[in-house]
Amino acid sequence: MKKHIEVVSYNPEWPLMFEAVATNIREILGDNCVAIHHIGSTSVKGLTAKPVIDIIMAVKDREKAIISLESLGYLYKGEYNIPMRLYFNKKKPIDVNLHVYEENHPEIELNLLFRDYLRDHHESMNAYAFLKTNLLKNPSSFEKNKASFTGYNLGKDDFIRTILKQAGFNRIRFMRCMHHTEIETAKLFRQKYFFDKIPIEDPYLWTFDHKDNVHFVLYKGVDIIGYAHIQFWPDAKAALRIIVIDEIHRHKGYGSEFLILIEKWLKQQNIKILHIESSPEAYPFYCKHHYNKMPFADPENHEDSIQEMCNNDIAIGKKF
């Protein structure tokens, strides 16, 4: 699959376009708009960019924001890879990508830090422009090749991570596994912390391409420190198949933060019950988070060898 990507010289009209769009959004959202910011390459003076105005904003009420923005002609496209994001696009009269979050979501700080670092460090801004120009000389930059991102976006990833690290971004955030680095790290964590203990090769890699399964990674800054696998069941139920924090980052509260984020996201997906098969060692952790013993009514059958190796697990659950 090929995608058209155009990068043009900086246009001094871009900040004015942002202000025009932001004014309309503020008027229609009223007090529901907590903050609105111009982000992305068009927000950095002198930087070459795709001629699309990227905007990030914080709101008080997500559902009201969807209704208001759709009334302005914005097309709601869901989350994509960022949990609890509302992503919108509008092509005319100005091409806009709009990213909406609840107040204090880490993606807001991430995008503002990246923007401000490039504004304040011209050598980094120039390096970013040079990288983008070179990427567009490579035909693979326009292709997805069954991936979720184009070669152009993947090619910028290492640079963006470096800038965020230099800018001091260190927040906890979680993402759906869609980038190849995230997927490979998730597979590594699965094998190392679960299937090596059985020991077998992971028989469930097919779940990365299955609509009823979602895989998350937990970031601390730009480093992946955790992984979780959610399986959706019928009747507004889900199962937390695996949740793990990399051993060098344990005993710092990250497991609790990860679980709380997952629960919040599941509630937004209208899930009413989360089921877990807990090891005896992890059981006190889940009790602390108000999980109780509950039958694990798995609608699918799994390999007997795995069930036998996990026959000490405790079936628990939590109603939302």
Residue pairs with C-beta under 8 A, 6 or more apart in sequence:
1 143
1 144
1 145
2 142
2 143
3 142
3 143
3 144
3 150
4 142
5 50
5 136
5 141
5 142
5 150
5 152
6 50
6 51
7 48
7 49
7 50
7 132
7 133
7 136
8 48
8 49
8 50
8 51
9 48
10 45
10 46
10 47
10 48
10 49
11 42
11 51
12 45
14 38
14 42
14 43
14 49
14 53
15 38
15 43
17 53
17 94
18 38
18 42
18 43
18 53
18 55
20 94
21 53
21 55
21 94
21 96
22 36
22 38
22 55
24 72
25 33
25 36
25 55
25 57
25 69
25 72
25 98
26 33
26 36
28 68
28 69
28 71
28 72
29 59
29 64
29 65
29 68
29 69
31 60
32 59
32 60
32 61
32 64
32 65
32 68
33 57
33 58
33 59
34 57
34 58
34 59
34 60
34 103
35 57
35 58
35 103
35 108
36 55
36 56
36 57
36 58
37 43
37 55
37 56
37 57
37 108
37 111
37 112
37 115
38 53
38 54
38 55
38 115
39 54
39 55
39 56
39 99
39 111
39 112
39 114
39 115
40 49
40 52
40 53
40 54
40 97
40 111
40 115
41 47
41 48
41 49
41 50
41 54
41 128
41 132
42 49
42 50
42 51
42 52
42 53
42 54
43 54
43 115
44 115
44 118
44 119
44 125
45 119
46 122
46 125
47 118
47 125
47 128
47 129
48 129
48 132
48 133
51 95
52 95
52 96
52 97
53 94
53 95
53 96
53 97
54 96
54 97
54 99
55 96
55 97
55 98
55 99
56 98
56 99
56 100
56 101
56 107
56 108
56 111
56 112
57 98
57 99
57 100
57 101
58 100
58 101
58 102
58 103
58 104
58 105
58 108
59 65
59 100
59 101
59 102
59 103
60 102
60 103
62 86
62 100
62 102
62 268
65 86
65 100
66 76
66 86
69 76
69 88
69 98
69 100
70 76
72 90
73 90
74 88
74 89
74 90
74 96
74 98
75 88
75 89
75 90
76 86
76 87
76 88
77 87
77 88
77 89
78 87
79 85
79 86
79 87
79 176
80 87
80 176
80 178
81 148
81 175
81 176
81 178
81 179
82 99
82 107
82 175
82 176
83 174
83 175
83 176
83 216
83 261
83 265
84 101
84 102
84 105
84 264
84 265
84 268
85 99
85 100
85 101
85 105
85 107
86 99
86 100
86 101
87 97
87 98
87 99
87 100
88 96
88 97
88 98
88 99
88 100
89 96
89 97
89 98
90 96
90 98
99 107
99 111
101 107
101 108
106 171
106 172
106 173
107 173
109 169
109 171
110 164
110 169
110 171
110 173
113 164
113 167
113 168
113 169
114 160
114 163
114 164
114 167
114 169
116 167
117 124
117 163
117 166
117 167
118 124
118 125
118 128
118 163
119 125
124 163
124 166
127 159
128 156
128 159
128 163
131 155
131 156
131 159
132 152
132 156
135 141
135 151
135 152
135 155
135 156
136 152
138 151
138 155
140 151
141 150
141 151
141 152
141 155
142 150
142 151
142 152
143 150
143 151
144 150
144 151
145 151
147 154
147 180
148 178
148 179
149 178
149 179
154 179
154 180
157 179
157 181
161 222
164 221
164 222
165 221
165 222
169 221
169 222
170 220
170 221
171 220
171 221
172 218
172 219
172 220
172 254
172 257
172 261
173 218
173 219
174 216
174 217
174 218
174 219
174 226
174 228
174 258
174 261
174 262
175 182
175 216
175 217
175 219
176 214
176 215
176 216
177 183
177 186
177 208
177 215
177 216
177 217
181 224
182 217
182 224
183 208
183 215
185 217
185 224
185 227
186 208
186 215
186 217
186 227
186 229
187 202
187 205
187 208
189 226
189 227
189 244
189 246
190 202
190 204
190 227
190 229
190 242
191 201
191 202
193 242
193 244
193 247
194 202
194 242
194 244
195 201
195 202
195 203
198 305
198 306
198 309
200 305
200 306
203 303
203 306
207 213
207 215
207 229
207 231
208 215
212 231
212 232
212 233
213 229
213 230
213 231
213 232
214 229
214 230
214 232
215 227
215 228
215 229
215 230
216 227
216 228
216 229
216 230
216 258
216 262
217 224
217 226
217 227
218 224
218 225
218 226
218 227
218 228
218 245
218 254
218 257
218 258
218 261
219 225
220 249
220 254
224 246
225 245
225 246
225 249
225 254
226 243
226 244
226 245
226 246
226 249
226 254
226 255
226 258
227 242
227 243
227 244
228 240
228 242
228 243
228 244
228 258
228 262
229 240
229 241
229 242
229 243
230 238
230 239
230 240
230 241
230 262
230 266
231 238
231 239
231 241
232 238
232 271
233 239
233 275
233 299
234 299
236 270
236 271
236 272
236 273
237 271
237 272
237 273
237 274
237 275
238 266
238 269
238 271
238 273
238 274
238 275
239 274
239 275
239 276
239 277
239 296
239 298
240 262
240 274
240 275
240 276
243 255
243 258
243 259
243 262
245 254
245 255
245 258
255 285
256 285
256 288
256 289
259 289
260 289
263 274
263 318
263 320
266 274
266 320
267 320
271 320
272 319
272 320
273 294
273 317
273 318
273 319
273 320
274 317
274 318
274 320
275 294
275 296
275 297
275 315
275 316
275 317
276 286
276 291
276 296
276 315
276 316
276 317
277 296
277 310
277 313
277 314
277 315
277 316
278 285
278 286
278 291
278 313
278 314
278 315
278 316
279 310
279 312
279 313
279 314
280 312
280 313
280 314
283 314
283 316
286 316
289 318
290 318
291 316
291 317
291 318
292 316
292 317
292 318
293 314
293 315
293 316
294 315
294 316
294 317
295 315
296 315
296 317
